[in-house]
Amino acid sequence: MTDAARTTLSVNEVATLRHELRTPINQIVGYCEMLLEDAQSRQGGSRRESLSEALAAVRDAIVLIEDALPAGATTLDADRIVSLYESLHHPQSRIIDAMSGLLREEELPDEKFIADVCRVRNAAERLMPTDRPRAEPTSAFSAPAGVRVAPAEPPGARVPRTAHVLVVDDIEENRSVLQRRLEREGHTVACASSGPEALHLAAGESFDIVLLDVMMPHMDGYETLGRLKSSDATRELPVIMISALDDIASIARCIERGAEDYLPKPFDPVLLRARISACLEKRDFRAREKEYLRDVVRIVAAAVAAERGGYAPGSLAEVSKRGDELGTLARVFDGMVAGIRERERKLHGQIEKLREEIAGVSDAPLTDFDTPEALRSGASFAARYRIERPIGSGGMGMVYLAEDVELGERVAIKTLRSDLLSADETAMDRFRNEIRLARQISHRNIVRTHDFGNAGGVFFVTMEFVEGTTLRAVLDSRGQLGAEATLAIARQLVDALECAHGEGIIHRDIKPQNLLIDAAGTLKIMDFGVARLAERSSGLTQAGMVVGTPAYMAPEQLLAESVDARSDLYSVGVVLYECLTGRPPFDAKSPISLIAKVLNEDAKPPDVVKPEVPHAVSAIVMQLLAKHPDQRPQSASALREMFATV
């Protein structure tokens, strides 16, 4: 002690003294264990005895230090320190005597062996107090007492990984023993004697791990660690703190600043090996995780590009090489996009054929009807619309082209026969609900429903206006369509129904009159929700007659049984049959006779009626026309996949 008047040591002073004593012990243990390993390989019996004696003396010294300098004490009697110094003389003498004996027994000059033995003896001599200034810690921690010789690796133990290691310690003996130990493990080692030198080396070389001492002058390990972790170039570099400081505060401070681990001196070489290996595995895991996340970002970017139509096939080639689920996803995605592109290419070609076949076809112009309920051209309707002209008619009512004067847009207005809504007192409420559901559908192949209203006793539905031609007019003009044009209709029709059915909405009246085709070949389905009105407001035969669609109705619909998505698919089959052959699958002079045929007879396959129809297409159509719903495709999506194989 420098002040004889003082009788106690503070916690910081005790921790500093523990550090001063454990530092030479770390060197003694390190060199003795390496020398003992060499002696075992060389069958050196006398060497092993002397080295084992030195290690036993070290263990005794550690016990004395732990007893005299207990962790966590707020103050410590100085007399106890004096007693510790006196008691350390015995293990110190045992170590020095063992090393001196080794030097006397050395028969053949071995400069490396002699140098290591001298290092052990010099470290033992430093077990007594020293005035060398060191930084001071702030807390205390009870470290494990005792040091053991590293056991041999068990059979089948994993071969340790090698790395490029940076050792940072201001004491040359500490650097030397650690470097020797690491090089024995197969690592390559660079050493730095200060924090600034370590930062310089870390910035210029690629290290796998840093072993960093805490107590260093000028720039201690805390500051060095902080600078390593604050730099983008070295932030991910794993750092293990190796220090004779063993208090909780020091350990926590290092971990909080980003250290991967903390190893108190004297360290067990087996533990050092395990912690280095764990850090390297953790670093590799982080690298794999970053690579995984980068590949996830690539797939997300590819999905966005595909959605925008800018995905280039093969863009995920590197990700596809992965052997995990992400690689599988990349391969599936790339194949899926390629398949979609191929289907789009086919559909484009089919739509071009459809455009060729509908060229010059238009619906017959309609003139104003001389009926009281007819809306006149130029008339104002519902205080919002200006009627331009009638564009269609049917069993449900009239369809007009009108201008929405509030929005300045053209719309289609369908007026509904008053008897359909007055058949029972709940009809209008049910129909309003149907229109509400229909408004939920948004699809490029579906005419958008806008609103339902009543103007002066005239019920009406407003819809998107599509400048186009009904499929009915096309078939009446052309008679039949080619397979390519029919497939263009089929694929668009199925896509639209897949969307509607997904919302729980069944059309119930798929027929050529309700299918519009614009000049670009885009098909749109009309009258979602309207067919249900006739079905709920009239009896079966009357409904069929009013709507005029018995030829397109599924058997279960004609029998007033429950209908579902498969009923719409039956109607799709009828429409496609007529497109391919120029006639519906069943025909008769009266509705009753027609219904009987639909229920009891089998249609001739399209390729029998028209041999030029591809057999694969004909087979799908015949499956759609199955009498029982269970024998048809069970959903629009399933039907879409069937057409994708054609």
C-alpha positions as CSV (number, residue, x, y, z in Angstrom):
1,M,0.0,0.0,0.0
2,T,1.2,3.5,-0.8
3,D,-0.5,5.1,2.3
4,A,0.5,3.5,5.5
5,A,-2.2,5.3,7.4
6,R,-5.0,3.5,5.5
7,T,-6.3,0.3,7.0
8,T,-8.8,-0.8,4.3
9,L,-9.1,-1.2,0.6
10,S,-12.1,-0.2,-1.5
11,V,-14.0,-2.4,-3.9
12,N,-12.2,-0.9,-6.9
13,E,-8.9,-1.4,-5.3
14,V,-9.7,-5.0,-4.5
15,A,-10.8,-5.6,-8.1
16,T,-7.6,-4.0,-9.4
17,L,-5.5,-6.2,-7.1
18,R,-7.4,-9.3,-8.3
19,H,-6.7,-8.3,-11.8
20,E,-2.9,-7.9,-11.1
21,L,-2.7,-11.3,-9.5
22,R,-4.8,-13.2,-12.1
23,T,-2.8,-11.8,-15.0
24,P,0.5,-13.7,-14.3
25,I,-1.6,-16.7,-13.2
26,N,-3.2,-16.7,-16.7
27,Q,0.3,-16.7,-18.3
28,I,1.5,-19.5,-16.0
29,V,-1.5,-21.7,-16.8
30,G,-1.3,-21.0,-20.5
31,Y,2.3,-21.9,-21.0
32,C,2.2,-24.8,-18.5
33,E,-0.7,-26.4,-20.3
34,M,1.0,-26.1,-23.7
35,L,4.2,-27.5,-22.3
36,L,2.3,-30.4,-20.6
37,E,0.6,-31.2,-23.9
38,D,4.0,-31.4,-25.6
39,A,5.4,-33.5,-22.8
40,Q,2.5,-36.0,-23.1
41,S,3.2,-36.4,-26.8
42,R,6.9,-36.9,-26.3
43,Q,6.5,-39.3,-23.4
44,G,8.4,-36.9,-21.1
45,G,7.7,-38.3,-17.6
46,S,9.9,-35.9,-15.6
47,R,8.6,-32.9,-17.5
48,R,5.0,-33.9,-16.8
49,E,5.7,-34.2,-13.1
50,S,7.2,-30.7,-12.8
51,L,4.5,-29.1,-15.0
52,S,1.8,-30.8,-13.0
53,E,3.4,-29.6,-9.8
54,A,3.4,-26.0,-11.2
55,L,-0.3,-26.2,-12.2
56,A,-1.2,-27.6,-8.7
57,A,0.6,-24.7,-7.1
58,V,-1.4,-22.3,-9.4
59,R,-4.6,-23.9,-8.2
60,D,-3.5,-23.3,-4.6
61,A,-2.6,-19.7,-5.4
62,I,-6.1,-19.1,-6.9
63,V,-7.8,-20.5,-3.8
64,L,-5.7,-18.2,-1.7
65,I,-6.6,-15.2,-3.8
66,E,-10.3,-16.0,-3.8
67,D,-10.3,-16.4,0.0
68,A,-8.4,-13.2,0.7
69,L,-10.1,-11.1,-1.9
70,P,-13.8,-12.0,-1.8
71,A,-15.9,-10.5,-4.5
72,G,-18.6,-8.0,-3.5
73,A,-16.9,-6.8,-0.3
74,T,-17.4,-3.1,0.3
75,T,-14.2,-2.7,2.2
76,L,-11.3,-5.0,3.0
77,D,-8.9,-5.1,5.9
78,A,-5.3,-4.3,4.7
79,D,-3.9,-6.8,7.1
80,R,-5.7,-9.5,5.1
81,I,-3.8,-8.4,2.0
82,V,-0.5,-8.6,3.8
83,S,-1.4,-12.1,4.9
84,L,-2.2,-13.0,1.3
85,Y,1.2,-11.8,0.0
86,E,2.9,-13.9,2.7
87,S,0.8,-17.0,1.8
88,L,1.5,-16.6,-1.9
89,H,5.2,-17.1,-1.3
90,H,4.7,-20.9,-0.9
91,P,2.9,-21.6,-4.2
92,Q,5.2,-19.0,-5.9
93,S,8.3,-20.9,-4.7
94,R,6.8,-24.2,-5.8
95,I,6.3,-22.9,-9.4
96,I,9.8,-21.3,-9.5
97,D,11.4,-24.5,-8.2
98,A,9.5,-26.6,-10.7
99,M,10.6,-24.4,-13.6
100,S,14.2,-24.3,-12.3
101,G,14.2,-28.1,-12.1
102,L,13.1,-28.3,-15.7
103,L,15.9,-26.1,-16.8
104,R,18.5,-28.2,-14.9
105,E,17.1,-31.5,-16.3
106,E,17.1,-30.3,-19.9
107,E,19.8,-32.5,-21.5
108,L,19.5,-31.3,-25.1
109,P,19.3,-27.6,-25.9
110,D,15.6,-26.7,-26.8
111,E,15.5,-22.9,-27.1
112,K,11.7,-22.8,-27.5
113,F,11.2,-25.0,-24.4
114,I,13.7,-23.0,-22.4
115,A,12.0,-19.8,-23.4
116,D,8.6,-21.0,-22.3
117,V,9.8,-22.3,-19.0
118,C,11.5,-18.9,-18.4
119,R,8.2,-17.2,-19.2
120,V,6.4,-19.3,-16.6
121,R,9.1,-18.5,-14.0
122,N,9.0,-14.8,-14.8
123,A,5.2,-14.8,-14.4
124,A,5.5,-16.5,-11.1
125,E,7.9,-13.9,-9.8
126,R,5.3,-11.2,-10.7
127,L,2.8,-12.7,-8.3
128,M,4.1,-10.3,-5.7
129,P,2.7,-6.6,-5.7
130,T,3.7,-4.4,-8.7
131,D,3.5,-0.7,-9.2
132,R,2.6,-0.9,-12.9
133,P,-0.4,1.5,-13.5
134,R,-3.6,-0.1,-14.8
135,A,-7.2,1.2,-15.4
136,E,-9.6,0.4,-12.6
137,P,-12.9,-1.5,-12.8
138,T,-16.0,-0.5,-10.9
139,S,-17.6,-3.6,-9.4
140,A,-17.0,-7.2,-8.2
141,F,-17.8,-10.7,-9.4
142,S,-17.0,-14.1,-7.8
143,A,-15.1,-16.0,-10.5
144,P,-14.8,-19.8,-10.5
145,A,-11.8,-21.0,-8.4
146,G,-9.4,-23.6,-9.7
147,V,-7.7,-24.3,-13.0
148,R,-7.4,-27.7,-14.6
149,V,-5.4,-29.2,-17.4
150,A,-7.4,-29.3,-20.6
151,P,-8.6,-32.9,-21.1
152,A,-8.1,-34.7,-24.3
153,E,-10.9,-34.3,-26.9
154,P,-13.4,-37.2,-26.6
155,P,-13.6,-39.7,-29.5
156,G,-15.6,-38.4,-32.3
157,A,-15.4,-34.7,-31.2
158,R,-16.1,-32.1,-33.8
159,V,-12.9,-30.8,-35.5
160,P,-12.7,-27.1,-34.4
161,R,-13.0,-24.5,-37.2
162,T,-10.1,-22.3,-38.0
163,A,-10.3,-18.5,-38.3
164,H,-8.2,-15.4,-38.8
165,V,-8.0,-14.0,-35.3
166,L,-7.0,-10.5,-34.0
167,V,-5.5,-10.7,-30.4
168,V,-5.5,-7.3,-28.6
169,D,-3.6,-7.0,-25.3
170,D,-1.0,-4.4,-24.1
171,I,1.0,-7.1,-22.2
172,E,3.4,-9.0,-24.6
173,E,3.3,-12.2,-22.5
174,N,-0.5,-12.3,-22.7
175,R,-0.5,-11.8,-26.4
176,S,2.2,-14.5,-26.8
177,V,0.5,-17.2,-24.8
178,L,-2.8,-16.6,-26.5
179,Q,-1.2,-16.5,-30.0
180,R,0.6,-19.8,-29.3
181,R,-2.6,-21.4,-28.0
182,L,-4.6,-20.3,-31.1
183,E,-2.0,-21.3,-33.6
184,R,-2.0,-24.7,-32.0
185,E,-5.7,-24.9,-32.9
186,G,-4.9,-24.1,-36.5
187,H,-5.9,-20.4,-36.4
188,T,-4.0,-17.6,-38.1
189,V,-3.2,-14.8,-35.6
190,A,-2.4,-11.1,-35.8
191,C,-1.6,-9.2,-32.6
192,A,-2.1,-5.6,-31.5
193,S,-0.7,-4.0,-28.4
194,S,-3.2,-1.2,-28.1
195,G,-6.7,-0.1,-29.1
196,P,-5.7,2.3,-31.9
197,E,-3.5,-0.4,-33.4
198,A,-6.4,-2.9,-33.2
199,L,-8.7,-0.5,-35.0
200,H,-6.1,0.1,-37.7
201,L,-5.6,-3.6,-38.3
202,A,-9.4,-4.3,-38.2
203,A,-10.0,-1.7,-40.8
204,G,-7.4,-3.0,-43.2
205,E,-7.7,-6.8,-42.8
206,S,-10.5,-9.2,-42.9
207,F,-10.7,-10.9,-39.5
208,D,-13.1,-13.6,-38.4
209,I,-13.0,-12.7,-34.7
210,V,-11.3,-10.4,-32.2
211,L,-10.0,-11.4,-28.7
212,L,-9.9,-8.1,-26.8
213,D,-8.4,-7.3,-23.4
214,V,-10.2,-4.8,-21.2
215,M,-7.5,-3.2,-19.1
216,M,-5.2,-1.3,-21.5
217,P,-3.7,2.2,-21.1
218,H,-4.8,5.2,-23.2
219,M,-7.6,3.4,-25.0
220,D,-9.1,0.6,-22.9
221,G,-11.1,-2.4,-24.2
222,Y,-14.4,-0.7,-23.6
223,E,-13.6,2.2,-25.9
224,T,-12.0,-0.1,-28.5
225,L,-15.1,-2.3,-28.5
226,G,-17.4,0.7,-28.8
227,R,-15.4,2.0,-31.8
228,L,-15.5,-1.4,-33.5
229,K,-19.2,-1.7,-33.1
230,S,-19.9,1.9,-34.3
231,S,-18.1,1.4,-37.6
232,D,-20.0,0.0,-40.5
233,A,-16.9,-1.9,-41.6
234,T,-16.4,-3.8,-38.4
235,R,-19.8,-3.7,-36.7
236,E,-20.5,-7.4,-37.6
237,L,-17.0,-8.5,-36.5
238,P,-17.5,-10.9,-33.4
239,V,-15.5,-9.8,-30.3
240,I,-14.7,-11.9,-27.3
241,M,-13.4,-10.1,-24.3
242,I,-10.6,-11.9,-22.5
243,S,-9.6,-10.2,-19.2
244,A,-8.4,-10.9,-15.7
245,L,-11.3,-8.7,-14.6
246,D,-14.1,-11.0,-13.6
247,D,-16.7,-8.8,-12.0
248,I,-20.3,-8.7,-13.2
249,A,-20.2,-5.0,-14.0
250,S,-17.3,-5.4,-16.4
251,I,-18.9,-8.3,-18.1
252,A,-22.3,-6.6,-18.4
253,R,-20.6,-3.4,-19.8
254,C,-18.9,-5.4,-22.5
255,I,-22.0,-7.3,-23.5
256,E,-24.0,-4.1,-23.6
257,R,-21.5,-2.6,-26.0
258,G,-21.8,-5.5,-28.4
259,A,-19.3,-8.2,-27.3
260,E,-20.3,-11.7,-28.2
261,D,-18.8,-13.3,-25.1
262,Y,-16.6,-12.7,-22.1
263,L,-13.8,-15.1,-20.9
264,P,-12.1,-14.4,-17.6
265,K,-8.4,-15.1,-17.2
266,P,-7.0,-17.6,-16.5
267,F,-9.1,-19.3,-19.2
268,D,-9.6,-23.0,-19.9
269,P,-8.4,-23.7,-23.5
270,V,-11.3,-26.1,-24.1
271,L,-13.7,-23.3,-23.1
272,L,-11.8,-20.8,-25.3
273,R,-12.1,-23.2,-28.3
274,A,-15.8,-23.7,-27.6
275,R,-16.5,-20.0,-27.4
276,I,-14.6,-19.2,-30.5
277,S,-16.4,-21.9,-32.4
278,A,-19.8,-20.7,-31.1
279,C,-19.0,-17.1,-32.2
280,L,-17.9,-18.3,-35.6
281,E,-21.1,-20.3,-36.0
282,K,-23.2,-17.4,-34.9
283,R,-21.5,-15.1,-37.4
284,D,-22.0,-17.6,-40.2
285,F,-25.7,-17.9,-39.1
286,R,-26.1,-14.1,-39.3
287,A,-24.4,-14.1,-42.7
288,R,-26.8,-16.9,-43.9
289,E,-29.7,-15.0,-42.4
290,K,-28.7,-11.8,-44.2
291,E,-28.4,-13.7,-47.4
292,Y,-31.8,-15.3,-46.8
293,L,-33.4,-11.9,-46.2
294,R,-31.7,-10.4,-49.3
295,D,-33.1,-13.3,-51.4
296,V,-36.6,-12.7,-49.8
297,V,-36.3,-9.1,-50.9
298,R,-35.4,-10.3,-54.4
299,I,-38.5,-12.5,-54.5
300,V,-40.7,-9.7,-53.3
301,A,-39.2,-7.4,-55.9
302,A,-39.9,-10.1,-58.6
303,A,-43.5,-10.4,-57.4
304,V,-43.9,-6.6,-57.7
305,A,-42.3,-6.6,-61.1
306,A,-44.6,-9.5,-62.2
307,E,-47.6,-7.6,-61.0
308,R,-46.6,-4.6,-63.1
309,G,-45.7,-6.7,-66.1
310,G,-42.0,-6.1,-65.9
311,Y,-40.7,-9.4,-64.6
312,A,-38.0,-10.9,-66.8
313,P,-38.0,-14.8,-66.7
314,G,-34.8,-16.1,-65.1
315,S,-34.4,-13.1,-62.8
316,L,-34.4,-15.4,-59.8
317,A,-31.9,-17.8,-61.2
318,E,-29.4,-17.2,-58.3
319,V,-32.1,-17.6,-55.6
320,S,-33.3,-20.8,-57.4
321,K,-30.0,-22.4,-56.7
322,R,-30.7,-22.5,-53.0
323,G,-31.5,-26.0,-51.6
324,D,-34.1,-24.8,-49.1
325,E,-37.8,-23.7,-49.3
326,L,-36.8,-20.3,-50.5
327,G,-35.1,-21.8,-53.5
328,T,-38.1,-23.9,-54.2
329,L,-40.3,-20.8,-54.0
330,A,-38.1,-19.0,-56.5
331,R,-38.2,-21.9,-58.9
332,V,-42.0,-22.3,-58.6
333,F,-42.5,-18.5,-58.9
334,D,-40.3,-18.3,-62.0
335,G,-42.2,-21.3,-63.6
336,M,-45.5,-19.8,-62.6
337,V,-44.7,-16.5,-64.2
338,A,-43.5,-18.2,-67.3
339,G,-46.7,-20.2,-67.4
340,I,-48.8,-17.1,-66.9
341,R,-46.9,-15.4,-69.7
342,E,-47.5,-18.3,-71.9
343,R,-51.2,-18.4,-71.1
344,E,-51.3,-14.6,-71.7
345,R,-49.6,-15.1,-75.0
346,K,-52.1,-17.8,-76.0
347,L,-55.0,-15.7,-74.8
348,H,-53.8,-12.7,-76.7
349,G,-53.7,-14.9,-79.8
350,Q,-57.1,-16.2,-79.1
351,I,-58.5,-12.7,-78.5
352,E,-57.0,-11.6,-81.9
353,K,-58.9,-14.5,-83.5
354,L,-62.1,-13.4,-81.7
355,R,-61.6,-9.8,-82.8
356,E,-61.3,-11.0,-86.4
357,E,-64.5,-13.0,-86.1
358,I,-66.5,-10.2,-84.5
359,A,-65.3,-7.5,-86.9
360,G,-68.2,-5.7,-88.5
361,V,-70.8,-7.3,-86.2
362,S,-73.1,-5.1,-84.1
363,D,-76.4,-5.4,-82.3
364,A,-79.4,-4.4,-84.4
365,P,-80.4,-0.8,-83.5
366,L,-83.5,-0.3,-81.4
367,T,-86.0,2.5,-81.7
368,D,-88.3,4.0,-79.1
369,F,-91.2,1.7,-78.2
370,D,-94.7,3.2,-78.2
371,T,-95.5,1.8,-74.8
372,P,-96.5,4.0,-71.8
373,E,-93.5,2.8,-69.8
374,A,-90.9,3.4,-72.5
375,L,-88.4,6.2,-71.9
376,R,-88.0,8.7,-74.7
377,S,-84.7,9.8,-76.1
378,G,-83.7,13.2,-74.7
379,A,-86.0,12.8,-71.7
380,S,-84.8,13.4,-68.1
381,F,-85.0,10.4,-65.8
382,A,-84.8,10.2,-62.0
383,A,-83.8,13.9,-61.9
384,R,-80.2,12.8,-62.8
385,Y,-80.0,11.0,-66.1
386,R,-80.7,12.1,-69.7
387,I,-81.9,9.3,-71.9
388,E,-80.0,9.0,-75.2
389,R,-81.4,5.9,-76.8
390,P,-82.6,2.3,-76.1
391,I,-79.8,-0.3,-76.5
392,G,-81.4,-3.5,-75.5
393,S,-84.6,-5.3,-74.5
394,G,-85.6,-8.6,-72.9
395,G,-88.0,-10.3,-70.6
396,M,-86.8,-8.3,-67.6
397,G,-87.3,-4.9,-69.2
398,M,-85.5,-2.3,-71.4
399,V,-81.9,-1.1,-71.4
400,Y,-81.0,2.5,-72.3
401,L,-77.9,4.5,-72.8
402,A,-78.0,7.6,-70.7
403,E,-75.8,10.4,-69.4
404,D,-75.3,10.9,-65.7
405,V,-75.6,14.7,-65.7
406,E,-74.1,14.9,-62.2
407,L,-70.9,13.1,-63.0
408,G,-70.8,13.7,-66.8
409,E,-70.5,10.0,-67.5
410,R,-72.4,7.6,-69.8
411,V,-74.2,4.8,-68.0
412,A,-76.5,2.0,-68.9
413,I,-80.0,2.0,-67.3
414,K,-82.0,-1.1,-67.1
415,T,-85.7,-0.6,-66.2
416,L,-87.4,-3.5,-64.6
417,R,-90.9,-4.8,-65.1
418,S,-93.0,-3.6,-62.2
419,D,-94.7,-7.0,-61.8
420,L,-91.3,-8.6,-61.0
421,L,-91.0,-6.4,-57.9
422,S,-94.6,-6.4,-56.9
423,A,-95.1,-10.2,-56.9
424,D,-94.6,-10.2,-53.1
425,E,-94.0,-7.5,-50.5
426,T,-90.4,-8.7,-49.8
427,A,-89.3,-8.9,-53.4
428,M,-87.8,-5.4,-53.5
429,D,-85.9,-5.9,-50.3
430,R,-84.4,-9.1,-51.6
431,F,-83.5,-7.5,-54.9
432,R,-81.9,-4.6,-53.2
433,N,-79.7,-7.0,-51.3
434,E,-78.8,-8.8,-54.6
435,I,-77.7,-5.5,-56.1
436,R,-75.7,-4.7,-53.0
437,L,-73.8,-7.9,-53.3
438,A,-73.3,-7.4,-57.1
439,R,-71.7,-4.0,-56.4
440,Q,-69.0,-5.8,-54.5
441,I,-67.7,-7.4,-57.6
442,S,-64.8,-5.6,-59.4
443,H,-63.4,-7.4,-62.4
444,R,-62.3,-6.4,-65.8
445,N,-64.7,-9.0,-67.3
446,I,-67.7,-8.0,-65.4
447,V,-70.0,-5.0,-66.1
448,R,-69.9,-3.0,-62.9
449,T,-73.3,-2.5,-61.2
450,H,-73.8,1.0,-59.8
451,D,-77.2,1.6,-58.1
452,F,-80.8,0.5,-57.7
453,G,-83.6,3.1,-57.6
454,N,-87.3,3.9,-58.2
455,A,-88.3,6.9,-60.2
456,G,-92.0,7.6,-60.4
457,G,-92.8,3.9,-59.9
458,V,-90.2,2.7,-62.4
459,F,-87.6,0.5,-60.8
460,F,-84.2,0.6,-62.5
461,V,-80.6,-0.5,-62.1
462,T,-77.7,1.6,-63.4
463,M,-74.6,-0.1,-64.7
464,E,-71.3,0.6,-66.4
465,F,-71.8,1.3,-70.1
466,V,-69.7,-0.9,-72.4
467,E,-69.4,0.0,-76.1
468,G,-69.6,-3.5,-77.6
469,T,-71.6,-6.3,-79.1
470,T,-73.4,-9.1,-77.4
471,L,-72.3,-12.6,-78.1
472,R,-75.8,-13.3,-79.2
473,A,-75.4,-10.8,-82.1
474,V,-72.0,-12.4,-83.0
475,L,-73.5,-15.9,-83.2
476,D,-76.6,-14.7,-85.1
477,S,-74.2,-13.1,-87.6
478,R,-71.4,-15.7,-87.8
479,G,-73.3,-18.8,-87.0
480,Q,-70.3,-20.3,-85.0
481,L,-66.8,-19.4,-83.9
482,G,-63.5,-21.1,-84.3
483,A,-61.8,-23.0,-81.4
484,E,-59.3,-20.2,-80.7
485,A,-62.0,-17.5,-80.5
486,T,-64.2,-19.8,-78.4
487,L,-61.3,-20.4,-76.0
488,A,-60.8,-16.6,-75.7
489,I,-64.4,-16.3,-74.6
490,A,-64.1,-19.3,-72.3
491,R,-61.0,-18.1,-70.4
492,Q,-62.4,-14.6,-69.8
493,L,-65.8,-16.0,-68.8
494,V,-64.2,-18.4,-66.3
495,D,-62.0,-15.6,-64.8
496,A,-65.0,-13.4,-64.2
497,L,-67.0,-16.3,-62.6
498,E,-64.1,-17.2,-60.4
499,C,-64.1,-13.7,-59.0
500,A,-67.9,-13.6,-58.5
501,H,-68.1,-17.0,-57.0
502,G,-65.3,-16.1,-54.7
503,E,-67.6,-13.4,-53.3
504,G,-70.4,-15.9,-52.9
505,I,-72.4,-14.6,-55.9
506,I,-74.0,-16.9,-58.5
507,H,-75.2,-15.3,-61.8
508,R,-78.0,-17.8,-62.6
509,D,-78.4,-16.5,-66.2
510,I,-75.2,-17.0,-68.2
511,K,-76.3,-16.7,-71.9
512,P,-75.0,-15.0,-75.1
513,Q,-77.4,-12.1,-74.5
514,N,-75.7,-11.3,-71.2
515,L,-72.1,-11.4,-72.6
516,L,-70.7,-8.3,-74.2
517,I,-67.6,-8.2,-76.3
518,D,-65.9,-4.9,-77.0
519,A,-63.8,-4.0,-80.0
520,A,-60.6,-5.1,-78.2
521,G,-62.0,-8.6,-77.7
522,T,-62.6,-8.1,-74.0
523,L,-65.6,-10.0,-72.8
524,K,-67.9,-8.6,-70.0
525,I,-70.8,-10.4,-68.2
526,M,-73.9,-8.3,-67.6
527,D,-76.9,-8.5,-65.2
528,F,-75.3,-9.9,-62.0
529,G,-78.2,-10.0,-59.5
530,V,-81.0,-9.4,-61.9
531,A,-81.6,-13.0,-62.9
532,R,-82.3,-13.9,-59.2
533,L,-85.2,-11.4,-59.2
534,A,-87.1,-13.4,-61.9
535,E,-86.3,-16.7,-60.2
536,R,-87.7,-15.5,-56.8
537,S,-90.6,-13.6,-58.3
538,S,-92.1,-16.3,-60.6
539,G,-92.6,-20.0,-60.9
540,L,-90.2,-22.2,-62.7
541,T,-91.8,-22.4,-66.1
542,Q,-92.8,-18.8,-66.0
543,A,-89.3,-17.7,-65.0
544,G,-87.9,-19.7,-67.9
545,M,-90.3,-18.2,-70.3
546,V,-89.8,-14.6,-69.0
547,V,-86.1,-14.6,-69.0
548,G,-85.9,-16.7,-72.2
549,T,-83.1,-19.0,-71.0
550,P,-84.3,-22.6,-70.5
551,A,-81.8,-23.7,-73.1
552,Y,-78.9,-22.4,-70.9
553,M,-80.2,-23.5,-67.5
554,A,-78.7,-26.3,-65.5
555,P,-81.1,-29.3,-64.8
556,E,-81.2,-28.5,-61.1
557,Q,-82.2,-24.9,-61.8
558,L,-85.0,-26.0,-64.1
559,L,-86.2,-28.3,-61.3
560,A,-86.2,-25.4,-58.8
561,E,-83.5,-27.2,-56.7
562,S,-80.7,-25.4,-55.0
563,V,-78.1,-23.9,-57.3
564,D,-74.5,-23.1,-56.8
565,A,-71.4,-22.2,-58.8
566,R,-71.6,-25.5,-60.7
567,S,-75.0,-24.3,-62.1
568,D,-73.2,-21.3,-63.7
569,L,-70.6,-23.7,-65.1
570,Y,-73.3,-25.7,-66.8
571,S,-74.5,-22.5,-68.5
572,V,-70.9,-21.8,-69.6
573,G,-70.9,-25.3,-71.2
574,V,-74.0,-24.4,-73.2
575,V,-72.6,-21.1,-74.4
576,L,-69.3,-22.7,-75.5
577,Y,-71.2,-25.5,-77.2
578,E,-73.2,-23.0,-79.2
579,C,-70.0,-21.1,-80.1
580,L,-68.3,-24.2,-81.4
581,T,-71.2,-25.7,-83.2
582,G,-73.5,-22.8,-84.1
583,R,-76.4,-24.3,-82.1
584,P,-77.3,-25.0,-78.5
585,P,-76.9,-28.7,-77.3
586,F,-80.7,-29.0,-77.0
587,D,-83.4,-27.4,-79.1
588,A,-87.2,-27.7,-79.3
589,K,-90.3,-25.9,-80.4
590,S,-91.7,-25.3,-76.9
591,P,-90.2,-24.6,-73.5
592,I,-91.7,-27.7,-72.1
593,S,-90.2,-29.9,-74.8
594,L,-86.8,-28.1,-74.3
595,I,-86.8,-28.7,-70.6
596,A,-87.6,-32.4,-71.1
597,K,-84.6,-32.7,-73.4
598,V,-82.3,-30.9,-71.0
599,L,-83.4,-33.2,-68.1
600,N,-83.4,-36.5,-70.0
601,E,-81.3,-36.5,-73.1
602,D,-77.5,-36.4,-73.7
603,A,-76.1,-33.9,-76.1
604,K,-73.9,-35.0,-79.0
605,P,-70.3,-34.0,-78.4
606,P,-69.2,-30.8,-80.2
607,D,-66.5,-32.7,-82.1
608,V,-69.1,-35.1,-83.4
609,V,-71.3,-32.2,-84.6
610,K,-68.3,-30.3,-86.0
611,P,-65.3,-32.5,-86.6
612,E,-62.9,-29.5,-86.7
613,V,-63.5,-28.9,-83.0
614,P,-60.5,-30.1,-81.0
615,H,-61.3,-33.2,-79.0
616,A,-59.8,-31.8,-75.8
617,V,-62.1,-28.7,-75.9
618,S,-65.1,-30.9,-76.8
619,A,-64.4,-33.2,-73.8
620,I,-64.3,-30.2,-71.4
621,V,-67.6,-28.9,-72.8
622,M,-69.2,-32.3,-72.4
623,Q,-68.0,-32.5,-68.7
624,L,-69.7,-29.1,-68.1
625,L,-73.0,-30.4,-69.5
626,A,-73.1,-33.3,-67.0
627,K,-76.6,-33.7,-65.6
628,H,-75.5,-34.0,-62.0
629,P,-73.4,-31.1,-60.5
630,D,-70.9,-33.6,-58.9
631,Q,-69.9,-34.7,-62.4
632,R,-69.0,-31.2,-63.5
633,P,-65.8,-29.3,-62.7
634,Q,-66.4,-28.3,-59.0
635,S,-65.3,-24.6,-59.3
636,A,-64.4,-21.9,-61.8
637,S,-60.8,-22.2,-60.7
638,A,-60.8,-25.9,-61.5
639,L,-62.2,-25.2,-64.9
640,R,-59.6,-22.5,-65.5
641,E,-56.9,-25.1,-64.9
642,M,-58.5,-27.5,-67.3
643,F,-58.5,-24.9,-70.1
644,A,-54.9,-24.0,-69.2
645,T,-53.9,-27.5,-70.4
646,V,-55.6,-27.1,-73.8
